[in-house]
């Protein structure tokens, strides 16, 4: 493009000081700001999935979680030995072919007990988490959406239960029913005192969601309260609930193991990581590996759920994405 600088201005500059004018970009602003209208808007969960699938930590934790659930559902795929078959002549024996982890004090195969121990520990964690989400989510959603005197009443009830430590309450109740200890009893006790945090999170999330424009539009179209709550509010308020539930699942697994370790959780007849850790504490100095195997299985499983909760939180939290 030819320069339009007046000749008088050029004459005032010495040699080598001429000014040059670059070509003008003929691209219009409309073309620069244009956006492809045919692309569908991405949902919150779609954006979260795009973030999650790029995180190696997500795939690592997901693999461990799937493995733990598979162990709980199909332990026979990993061992053909009976975890309750014990011979005292093998007490604290070293690893042997077909018995890679050796034997415990009672002469039981440690490897088979670690495999079958996942069933009780993981099932307690998963079922307790589902119960806690149902109880706490219902109370929190009702309090946040309906408001008024019901919100005040449910909030005070939640505060009362929140002031009671989970593990302490579980110890007291399990001690009261020590003659009827089983998996269902442990799940009931943990669910009874573990729902308070979910209720608070649900209430806060519903309160921040129910005044959004799409909820107002649903009311204007004549949608019922139940339809607004289930179709518009809860799906958009579920992100923090899912994040906490993922982390809480690992917490409940640890709570079950703690109760079993103290001898007031699952009965000794139930194969669980907590029971095996409790039984191995007496030989910790002489045979530490007897305790190590169930303890490391418990630690890795709990850590996987905690890592999953962290990566899901980062994927669903806009503030975490900016960091």
N, C-alpha and C positions, 0 to 999 in steps of 0.2 A: 504493500500500500504506500502510495506517495505521501511524503510528509507535507503538511500544510503550514509549517513554521514560516513566518514572514522572512524575506531575505535580509531586511535590516537587522533582525535579531541574530541571524547567522553571521553577518559581517562583523558583529561586535566580538565574536569568539575567535581566539587564536587557533592556529592549526592543531589538530588533535583534540579540540574541545567541542566538536560539533555534537549537537543533541540529536538523538534518533528516536523516532516514535514507532512503537511496535504495532503490528497489525491488530486491528480490532476484532475481537471474537464475536462472530455473528450469531452465536447460539443465544436464543432468547431466554428470558427468565422463565417463561412457561415450560420450556423443555427441561430446564434445570430442576424445577420444583415438581415436575410430573412424577406421580406415583402410580404403579401398576394397580389399577382398580380390580383386575380380575383375581388378585391374590386374596385368599380368605384370611380374615383376621385370626391371629393365633390366640388360643385361650391361655389362661394362667397355667393349666396343667400341661398344655403343649409346650409352652416356653420352659416349664420346669423340666420336662423330659429332654428337651434339647440340651439343657445345662447338665442334667444328670448323666446322660450317656457319654459325655465328654470327660467325666471324672473317674479316674482309675479307682479311687477309694469307694465309689458307689459299686463298681463291679466286684471288687474284693469282698466288701461286706455282704453284697447280695449272694455271692457264691457260698460264703460261710453259712449264711442264714438258710439257704436252700439245702445245704448239706446237713445242718442241724435238724431241720424239719424232716428230711429224708431218713435220718437216723431214728427219729422219734416214731415215724410211721412204719418204716420197713427195716427194723434192725437186723432181720434175718438175711438181708442182702449183704451184710458186712461180716457176719460171723455165724457159724453153725453151732457154736457152743452154748450150753445152758449157763447163764450167769449165776444161777442158784446151785449149781452142782459144785460141791466143794469137797476136798479131801485133805485132812489134816497133815498127811504125809508130805504134801506140797506146800506147807505153810512157809511163806516168805521165800519161796524158791525163786531162783534167777530165771530170766527169760529162756525159753526153749523153743524148738521148732513147733509152730502152731500156737505158741503162747508168747507173742512178742513183748508183752509188758510184764511177764512173770506172774506171780501169785501173791495174794494178800495174806493176812495173818490166818484166816480161816481156810486157806488153801483154794480159794476161788480164783478163777482166771480174771485178771484185771482188765484185759482188753475187752472181753465180752461184757463185763460190768460197766465199762465206760460207754460202750455202744448202747446197751440197753438202758443205762442211766439217763440218756437224753430223753427218753420217752416221758418219764415223770417230770423232769425239770422243765423241759420245753413246753409240755402240755399245760403245766400249771401257769407258766408265764403267758402263753397265748390265750387260754380261756379266761384267766384273771383280767387280762387287758381288755378283752371283748366285754366282759361284765362291767368293768370300770367305765369304759366308754359309754355303754348303754345307760348305766345309772347316772354318772356324772354329766353326760351329754344331755340326758332328758331334763335333769334338774337345772342345769345351766341354761339350756335353751328356753325352758319355760320361764325362768326368772328374767332373762334378758329380753325376751320378746313380749311377754305379757306385762311386765313391770308392776308398778303399784304396790299394794300390800303383799301380793304374792311374791314379788321380788324381795321385799324386806324379810318376809318369813323364811323363804328358802335360803337367802344369804346368811341369816343368823344360824340356821341349822347347819349350813356348810361351815361356818366359822367354828361351831362347837366341835364338829368332827375333825376340822383342820387342826385344832389345838391338841388333838390326841396323836402322839407319835405312832406311826404305822407298825413298826416292829414291836414296840412295847405293848400295844393293844393286841397284836397277834400272839405274843407270848402269854398274856393273861388269858385270852380266850382259849388258846390251844391247851393251856394247863388245866382249864376248867373241863375240857372235853378230851382229856388225854386217853380215856378208855375207848374213844370212838374216832381215833385219828385215821384219816385216809386222804386221798387226793381231793375229793369233793369238799371235805372240811377245810383243808388249807386254802382252796380257791374261795370258799365262802367267806372265810375270815379276812383274807387279803382284799377281797372285793368290798367287804363291808366298810373298811377303813381306808381304802385306797382311791376313792372316787373324787375326793374333794378338789384336788388340783385340776382335774379335767373339768369339773363343774365351774370353777373360776375362769378357766381359759375359755370355755364355751360361752359363758355369760358375756365376757368382755368382747369376744369376737362377734357374737350376735348383736350386741349393742352398737358396735361400730358398723355393722352391715345393714341393719334394718332401716336406716335413714338414707340409704343410697337411692339414686334416681330410678333405677330399675324396679326397686321395691315400691316406690311411690307410683310408678306407672302400672304395676300389677294391681295395686289397690284401686287405681282409677278405672281399671277394666272390670272391676267387680270380683276379683279372685278372693277366695275364702282365706281365712287366717291360716288354716292348715296347709293349703296349697302354697301360700306365700312362704311359710316357714320351711316346708319340705322341698319346694322346687326352686326357690330363689335365695333364701337366707342361708340355710344349712350348707348347700353345695359351695357357696362362696365364703363361708366361715369355717370350712373344714380344714384348711391348711395348718393352722397352729395346733389343732386337735390331733391330726395325723402325726405331726412332728413329735408332740409330747408322748403320744401313745407308743411310738416306736422306741423312744428312750425308756419309757416306763416298763415296757415288756422285759427289758434286761434287768430293771430294778426288781421286778417281781420274781424273776428267776433267782436273783441273789437272796431275796427275802425267804423264799422256800428253802434254799440251801442253808441259810443261817438258822432257820427253825429246826431243820433236820440235824444240823451240826450240834445244836444244843439239846437234841434228844426229845424235842416236843413238836417236831414237824411230822413228816411222813414216818410210819412205823418201820422198824428195821427190816421187815419182810419185803418192803418195796425197794426195788433197785433204783437208786438215785445218786446223783453226784454228791449231794449234801450228806447222805448217809455214809457213802464211801469215804469222804473226807473226814467225817467224825470218827469212823472206825480206824482210820490210818493215823490219827494223831498220836496214838500210843507207841507207834514204831517210827516216829518222825526222825529220831536221832540215828537209829540203826538202819532203817530202810526208807529214806526220804522219797524214793521214786514211787512207793505205794501211794503216797498222798499226792505226788506231783501230777500223775496222769489224770485223775478226775478233776483236780484243781485247775489244770491248764485247759481242759475241755470246757469247764465252767467259765473261765476267764475269757477264752477266745469267743465263745458264744455270746456272752454279755457284751464284750467289746464290739462285736460285729453289729449288734443292735444299736449301740451308742453311736458308732460311726455312721450307720445308716441314718439315724436321726439328725446328725450334724449336717450331712450332705443334703438331705431333703430340706432342712431348714434354710440352708444357703440358697437352694434352688427356688424356694417359694418366698424368700424374704427379699424384697427389692433393695433394702438397705445393705444387705450382705453382698449383693451383686456388684454394688458400686465400689466396694473395698478392694 
